[in-house]
Structure formats: structure tokens, C-alpha cells
């Protein structure tokens, strides 16, 4: 119970700070996106406003991890903390065609989550569920996913992260490069599901067996 109260208090403090100090005023901004960047000293100055809240969040959520130390990048997104990266050489912004996927074993829950379908399609879905006890329905909704690939100085690997909800702050090196590939969405990986049983224009419903 104490942890629940502490998390709620943390969320309130984060919301207050975002209300008064977000977005950052003195950093460069990627047009149309919550991505902000500046020199190390500028970003470190801005980070000091968030540091205490980030440290509180790490303490509160560390018990949910196994033996792995929790870093700020892997804190839950629902906290609405911006992501900070330092010593960034370059970032790449990608649009990727992606799918949201949900599995259902009943028509009522499917309609609640995915909306209405034509009567003949609902009948076909019900028929599929009645074929055997392992039958299930998989709903897919396509969307465009925005991600950044962050390359930090001296590191051989990159960090891939979603940023659209919480925002991202970059302390950059002098030769920093920003590669904006939003105009060329990456191809979606091939889908193992074909021939939907139902389609309401947003969700496509496929049959599967466990």
C-alpha cells in the first residue's frame, strides 16, 4: 500500500514538473516531434530538474526487476518521464509499419475492444471458435511506429526506443548528426496470418489454433 501511494505521489510530482518545465525552452527541437537536443552542459543543467524524480522512480521500481540493475531508460513509460541520453554522436528517426495484435476466445470481448463487424462476419467468427477447443481469434491493427536509434560516443551498439509519448532529450557531441528517415517508412515484416475472417476497416480478424 505504501508503494502505491509513493508511486501516485511520484506521478503527481512528475505531472507538476512537466506542466512548468516541459518542453525545455533553451534546447534545439526536431520539428513535429518531442525530441530536444543541445550541448552536454545545457542538457545537464536541464537534467538536474528531473534527476530527483528519476532516482525516486528507480528506487520504487527496482523491486520489480530480478537481479538486474534498473536504469532510467527502462522505467515504465506510464510515469511520463522524459528519456535522457548523453554524449550522443547521432540519432536516426525511423517510421516503421507495424501491427498491434490482440488474441480473443470470445466474440463479446472482441467487439468490446475492436468495435462492430457485419453480422455475417460475426457469424463466421463464431463458427471458427466452435471448430474445436483450441480455436482462438487474432486481431491485427496496422499503424505507423516512430522510433529513434541513439548512437552514443564510445559505444559499439545503439539504443532503440519509442519516444513519442514521453519525449527524449539528447546531450550531443560537436559532430552530432540527425538522420531523419520519416519520409521513407521501413517495410513491414511479412505476416504469418492471411485471409482474414472479418475486417471492419480498422481491425482484421484471423483464426488460429493454439
N, C-alpha and C positions, 0 to 999 in steps of 0.2 A: 504493500500500500504506500509506503514511504517513497519507493522508487517511482510509482505512478504520479504522485504529487510532485516529485522533483522534476520528472520529465515534462509535466504540464507547465511547471514554473519556468523551465528552460525554454519551452516553445513560446511562452509569453514574452520572455526577455528577448528572444531572437526576433519575434514579430515587432517589438518596440524598436530595436536597433535597425531593422530593415526599414521601418517607417521613417526614421530620421536620418539614416546614413546609407541608404541604398536608392539608386545606384551611386557608385563612387563619383565624386564631382571632378576630380583632377586627373583622371586616367583616360587614356585613349579608348575608343569604343568601336567595335565592329558593327557596322550599320545593320540594323534589323535584328541583332542578336544580343543576348545578355553576356557578352564576352568583353572584358575590360583588361587593358594591359598598360604597363609602364615600367620604368626603371626599378631596379631592386629596392632602392631607398624609398621610392614613392609607394610601392606596394607593401613594403614592410611597415611603413607608417600607417597605412590603411588597415593592415592585418592586426595591428595592436588593438584596434577597436573590437575585433572579433575573437581574439585569442582566448580570453577568459571563458567565453561561451563554448568555443570548440573544445577546450580542455575539460569543461564540465560534462560535455556530451561524451567525450571519450571515457571518462570515469563511469558514467551511468550505463554505457552500453558495452563496456569491456566484459562484464559477466556473461553476456550472451555469446561471446566468442569462446572457442575451445582454448588451445594453448597459444594461439596466435595473437600477437600484439595488435590492437586496433589503431589504425591510422585515420587521419581526418577524412581522407578520400573515401573510405568505406563506411562512414557514418550513414545512418538511414536518411534517405532523401526527404522523408516527410518532416524532418526537423527544419528544412528550408534554410540550411546554412550554405553560403556560397563556397565553392571549391577554390582553394588557393594552390598555385604551383609557382615554384621559384626557379631561377636560373634556366629559363626556357629558351632554347635555340630556335624552335619553330613549332607551329601547330598546323594541322591540316583539318579543315572543316569539310565533312562529307555528308551528303544526303544519300540515304540507302533505302531502297524499297524493302519494307518489312511487313510482317504479319503479326497481329495479335491473335492468340489461339486460346480457346476455352473448350473444355470437354463436359458433356452433359449425358445424363442417363434418364432424363425425364423431359417431356415436352413443356410442362409448365415453367420449369426453371429456365429452359432455353428461351422461351418467349419473354420472360421477365427480363433477361439480360440482353437479348438480341432484337427484340421487337416482333412485330407481327409478320406472318407469312401467309401466302394464299392457302385457301382451305385444302386444295388438292396436294400442296406441298406438305402441309401438316399431316395429312393422312399418310403420305409416303414416308415421312419421318417416323410416325408411329408404327408403321409396318416394319420399318427397319429395326426398331427397338424390340419388336416382338419376334424377330427371327431366331434369336437364342439368348441365353442369359449373359453372354459376354458382349452383346451388341452395345455400342455407345455412339454418340454423335459428337463430331468435332466442328466447332465454328471458327472460321477464319475471317479476319477483317484486315484489309491491306491499309497501310499508312506509310508516310514518308518519315523515316527516322533520321534525326540530326545527331551527329556525334563529332567530337573532336579527338584528334590524335595528338597528344602532347609529347614533344621530344625535349628532354631536359639535358643540360650540358653535362658531359662526362658519363652519361648512362647509355648503355647499348640498346636498351629496349624503350618502347614508348608506353604511355598510359592512354587507353581509350576510355572515354567517359561521355555520358549524356550530361548535358549542361542546361537544357532549355528552361527547366523549372527553377533551379536554384541559382544559376549564374556561375560564372567562372572568372577568376582573377589571376592574371599572369604577371609575374616578375620576370622581365625578359632581358636577354643578353643584348649587347650593342648590335650584333649582326642578326637579330631576330628576323625570321621570315614567317609571314602569314600566308598560307596557301588555302584559298577559298574555292572549293570544288563543288559549291552548291548548284552550279548550273549544269553539272554532269552527274546525275544520280547514278550510283553504282547499281549494277544488275542484282536483282533478287535471286537468291539461291533457288535451285529447282525444287518444286513442290512434290512431295510424295503422294499427295491427295489429288485425285482427278474426278471429273464428272460429279459435281455437287448434286445432292438430293434436293436441296432448296436454296434459294437465293432471293433476298429481299432488297438487293441493291447496295447493301452495306455489309452484311454478313453472308458468307457462303457456308452451307452446312454439308458435311460429308459423313458417311458412315464408316465406322471402324469396329473391329473386334479386338478385344484385349489380347 
